[in-house]
Amino acid sequence: MKKFKSMLLYLLLVMALIATAISAAAWYWVERPVAMAGERVDYVVEPGSRPRSIAQIMNKAGIQVDEDGFVALARLTGRDKQLQAGAYEAVRGDSPRMLLERMVSGDMTQTRLTLVEGWTYQRIRQALRDDPNVGQTLDGVPDEALMQRLGATADSPEGLFYPDTYVFAPGTSDFDILRRAHHAQQELLESLWRERDPDLPLKSPYEALILASIVEKETGHSADRTRVAGVFVNRLRIGMPLQTDPTVIYGMGDAYQGRIRRKDLTTDTPWNTYTRGGLPPTPIASAGRASLLATLHPESHKFLYFVSRGDGTSEFSANLAAHNRAVAKYILGRRN
C-alpha cells in the first residue's frame, strides 16, 4: 500500500511537471514574437472569418502563425467570437497574443483620401479608382443604381459628395467612402439651409448646392467669395442670365480643350448660362463649406458683373459700362 502511494505521488509529480512544462511552452509560444516577411505586414480580415481562416490569411501575407495554436488561443481565451473584420498591420515583434488582441480591439490600419473642393463627380470617381487602398465595387455600376443605393433623390450624382479628407481602413469599398461623403454633404447642406439669409432667390437646398458649385469654380480668392455669390444672387433676382464660363465648360464635357471660343458661348447645352436663364439643372462640381456659406449668406451690394484681375482676385462693377472698362483693363490689357 505504501509503495502504491509512493507511485501515485510520483505520477502526480510527473504530471504536474509535464503540465508546468506545457504551460511554460504555451506561454512561450503565446508571447514569443512571430517570424515575419518584413518589418510591417498588412493583411485584411474579411467579415465572418474564423480563427483558422485568419491564421491562414496571416501566413499567406507573410506572418508565420501556427494555425492550431492560434485557434486554440482564440478559443481558450473566449476571443474567437470577438474578432473584428478590417485591415490590420502586423509589426515585427508582435506575438500571437498581440495579434489576437489587436483584432479583438479593432485596432486597424488607416489611410486617407482627400476629395478636393471644385472636383467634379468624375474626378472623384477617378481618385477612388486610383487609390490602391480602396476596394473597387462600382466598376460598371450605372449612376442611377448608385443613386438608388445612396437613397439620393437628385437626377445626377454631381455635387452630392462633400469635399473633405476621409480616413478609412485599407480595403474599404469605394461605395462606403461615397456614402460617407454623400451623408456629410446632405447633413451640412440641411444645417446651413436652415440658417440661410431671408429672401434668397433659391427655392431649395439643392438649388443652393447648384449655385454654391458655381461660386466654388468662379473664385479661388476666399475674400471675394461672398461678393461673387452676391453678384449671382443679384442676377437671379432681376432675371438676368448668370453668364458664367464654368457652367459652359461643364456643358462642353470632353469637347473642352482648355479655352472657350465665342461659338462655345452660343452653343446651347442645359448648363450654358449664356443661352439659358436661371440656374443650370445640376451642380457643376463639389462645393465646400465656404462656398455654401457664401451662397446662403451673400454680400449685399449692387454689383452685377465681375472680371478676374489675373492675380486671383476680381474687379466688380455695378453696370455694363464699368464692366467693359474693367475687361479692357484686365483682359485686353488696355488703359483708359
Steps between C-alpha positions, in 0.01 A plus 500: 500500500783731591668420170178579308475838671857577411438413137183708493684796651775454244248493213330812631834672522589398146162616376544831680842543345360413157213745548746766611716433197199515269383822661847648470523394137153638430585829671825515308317446170226751586748773591782422260528736196387332180724481195401754234585567137572867573505768766129564440254269328144598405214254483121519475248305706176453310163509679406162643857366508574235764829466693638228270429692182654813657814303587513382139462858377785615725726217385427581137587865566835403654416480871601151620231395748430138595140440396410250774666711766322817388163323494560357847607840635193669360262239636656453843497877560146539369620735227394285206163676469637851562734534202415802286521519124725769354849588383784435742874551518731256675827649625823309554503397867128420512409179683194281430332653806566855374368414155187350654438795732541748217225329301274484805539873570463591132834683494505526121741671267365817342569708195344815362362641178433867432212605276582854390261795479404562139552141386234356275333170574706333227821633657391358836430161346842505335668576833323201653611278212859621527533435874641149557351494851142535375301186422352527151133401492343758271665422166220458250235618748286770332452832677127430534570184700751681719251778571238244594736328742582837657134590532567823307206671334697721259523408133879527492777405743685823421567713805350253748830402666657724759863590424703408807774265620362155579689262728426133437637153542674358191258282311202726571277502192458795266128492576557534874716809449245654264225419748688687773565796272136510392377489858742776601383722212133446576544560870701820449271634229186446705658663804619807308172529310310541827721799588491667154438869444136589442360576154766318299388419143558130571212257542676200652824373651577338164480837324737637762736211425487583128583866555770415756670277243515797261642724772756228574622499141487877448747615762811370670524810718314441825447870571302537175278197556201671666519788251498262204202322653332840535544569129323177405224558755446850357476357149251233606286761671462711185480208256838573345689199354783382723741493202773310679773319305541199734145387419577520128817296553305238693242476223774456239625183669792339319477760224660754731871523416616778730331807355155628411431642156221738412301224334517298822317780679217484247481121469208398714530231768294457818793657689565796270401798714552734203225336297272404790369698793501402865703224657635202306326167570775355722809612689815519291744389774530424868453810713683537829366647821632849424319518166179370654521762773569774247202393291261494796642821650607707196635851528232763448603740223397631157765328289384306194836425337849391591819419311824340607792733565739218419631463853216291639289799603212657307390848395129561563272736310143617544431572132607378157701813411719464808532127434615560144768737630615234746512240222705735286741557787544151635423274204587703192787686668383849401522801732236774485 
